[in-house]
């Protein structure tokens, strides 16, 4: 499914920025709304740290 691929792309970006907590990893992997994942993908690309991304998502 497309949403699974997008979730993996987000996690790849975040993994390059630091350690991704399991709770956040699970939240991203469970999301099925592709428009939400698209927003998160852009956010993951713009954020400097995993913590910054997590503040927006959680």
Phi, psi and omega in degrees: 000150185296322183295329179293321178294320179293320178299318179295321178298318178298315181295325176298314178300314182292322179300330178287342183260351179151191181283126179264116179301148182301322180298316179292317179302315179296319179300317180293316182292333181277342183291131180246352179282109186296327179291324176294317179295323176298317178297316180295325179298313178297317179299316180298324179290325184277329185291145178281327185224163174297322181298319178299315178298315183297324178300326179281325188275319186261000000 
